[in-house]
Amino acid sequence: MPLTSRGAATKQRIVDVATQEFAQYGLAGARVERIVAAARTNKAQLYAYFGSKEELFDAIFMDSMDSIRNVVPIDAGDLADWAVRLYDEYLRRPDLIRLATWVRLERRPAGHLVEQADRLDAEKLGAIADAQAAGLVRAGDPFDLMAMVIAMSMAWSPVSNVYAANAEEPPELHEQRRTLLRESVRRAVAPDGQ
């Protein structure tokens, strides 16, 4: 049965609050009591929409993966620009990286971050393979190239073991990082001999 506008608003409040709760505390540390209080609802409503705390976490995480894929679509012909756009999205939405980190810590310590990796990666891997075939990107496993570019884009993200940037830092500092990232990725993925 479709949700009423009031029900849809309640469900969205739950998602918004739970996204921040899970990003801050992870699945184990998040508290349903805090989520429902901040969302101005109750446990029965949360469970009616999502089934369980774990299912709510999974739904939010998969939505975050879809969101980043849609907001920052790959351009395999310019992986350096893609890396910079990912950097900017991590500045704008650090909760996305934090959610992925909690999944890695609490759910999937090895292997793919998600069970349906093919669903999330097929388009990106196909684009990289096409760019390789066109001579725009170096030879190598498309998955490994994608993973390397994403890792480079996260160098200053909340998962950095050196320094986590934030959007409040001076714009010229972010521009320096973008320039370094763009040039580094460009060199890393350049076709052999270039």
TAJOZI-V951641 format. One record per residue. N is the residue number from 1. RES is the residue in one letter. PSI is psi in whole degrees, 0 to 359 (999 if undefined). BURIAL is I if it has 16 or more other ideal C-beta (glycine too) atoms within 10 Angstrom, else O. D_LAST is the distance of its C-alpha to the last C-alpha in whole Angstrom. Layout:
# TAJOZI-V951641
n:res:psi:burial:d_last
N:RES:PSI:BURIAL:D_LAST
N:RES:PSI:BURIAL:D_LAST
This chain:
# TAJOZI-V951641
n:res:psi:burial:d_last
1:M:133:O:57
2:P:150:O:55
3:L:147:O:56
4:T:169:O:58
5:S:325:O:56
6:R:317:O:58
7:G:320:O:56
8:A:321:O:53
9:A:320:O:53
10:T:314:I:54
11:K:318:I:52
12:Q:321:O:49
13:R:319:I:50
14:I:313:I:50
15:V:313:I:47
16:D:312:O:46
17:V:315:I:48
18:A:327:I:47
19:T:313:I:43
20:Q:320:I:44
21:E:312:I:46
22:F:321:I:44
23:A:323:I:41
24:Q:320:O:43
25:Y:351:O:45
26:G:179:I:44
27:L:313:I:46
28:A:322:O:48
29:G:342:O:49
30:A:146:I:49
31:R:125:O:53
32:V:323:I:54
33:E:318:O:57
34:R:321:O:54
35:I:308:I:52
36:V:325:I:56
37:A:312:O:57
38:A:330:O:54
39:A:359:I:54
40:R:52:O:58
41:T:203:I:58
42:N:168:O:60
43:K:321:O:58
44:A:319:O:60
45:Q:315:I:58
46:L:313:I:55
47:Y:330:O:56
48:A:321:O:57
49:Y:323:I:53
50:F:348:I:51
51:G:309:O:53
52:S:169:O:52
53:K:319:I:50
54:E:318:O:48
55:E:325:O:48
56:L:313:I:47
57:F:312:I:44
58:D:318:I:43
59:A:317:O:43
60:I:318:I:42
61:F:314:I:39
62:M:323:I:38
63:D:322:O:38
64:S:324:I:36
65:M:317:I:33
66:D:320:O:34
67:S:311:O:34
68:I:326:I:31
69:R:324:O:29
70:N:323:O:31
71:V:326:O:31
72:V:71:I:27
73:P:148:O:26
74:I:145:I:22
75:D:92:O:20
76:A:339:I:17
77:G:345:O:15
78:D:71:I:15
79:L:333:I:15
80:A:317:I:15
81:D:321:I:18
82:W:316:I:20
83:A:318:I:20
84:V:319:I:21
85:R:324:I:24
86:L:314:I:25
87:Y:312:I:25
88:D:321:I:27
89:E:323:I:29
90:Y:327:I:30
91:L:317:I:31
92:R:322:O:33
93:R:70:I:35
94:P:339:I:35
95:D:331:I:37
96:L:316:I:35
97:I:320:I:33
98:R:319:I:36
99:L:315:I:37
100:A:323:I:34
101:T:318:I:35
102:W:322:I:39
103:V:315:I:38
104:R:318:O:36
105:L:318:O:39
106:E:339:O:42
107:R:314:I:41
108:R:78:O:38
109:P:344:O:37
110:A:162:O:34
111:G:198:O:32
112:H:149:O:31
113:L:331:O:33
114:V:154:I:35
115:E:323:O:37
116:Q:50:O:35
117:A:324:O:32
118:D:319:O:31
119:R:322:O:33
120:L:328:I:30
121:D:343:I:27
122:A:314:O:27
123:E:316:O:26
124:K:316:I:23
125:L:322:I:22
126:G:319:O:23
127:A:319:I:20
128:I:317:I:18
129:A:319:I:18
130:D:318:O:18
131:A:325:I:15
132:Q:315:I:14
133:A:329:O:16
134:A:358:O:14
135:G:18:O:11
136:L:339:I:10
137:V:143:I:10
138:R:157:O:9
139:A:156:O:12
140:G:170:O:15
141:D:122:O:19
142:P:323:I:19
143:F:316:O:21
144:D:321:O:20
145:L:316:I:17
146:M:313:I:19
147:A:320:O:21
148:M:316:I:19
149:V:317:I:18
150:I:316:O:22
151:A:319:O:22
152:M:322:I:20
153:S:338:I:22
154:M:11:I:25
155:A:327:I:25
156:W:17:I:27
157:S:177:I:29
158:P:348:I:33
159:V:1:I:32
160:S:138:O:30
161:N:8:O:31
162:V:308:O:31
163:Y:129:O:31
164:A:118:O:32
165:A:165:I:32
166:N:163:O:34
167:A:343:O:34
168:E:353:O:37
169:E:161:O:35
170:P:137:O:34
171:P:323:O:31
172:E:331:O:29
173:L:317:O:29
174:H:323:I:27
175:E:321:O:25
176:Q:315:O:24
177:R:318:I:23
178:R:317:I:21
179:T:313:O:19
180:L:315:O:18
181:L:312:I:18
182:R:311:I:16
183:E:321:O:13
184:S:315:O:13
185:V:318:I:13
186:R:313:O:10
187:R:321:O:8
188:A:328:I:10
189:V:2:I:10
190:A:143:O:6
191:P:149:O:6
192:D:136:O:6
193:G:3:O:4
194:Q:999:O:0
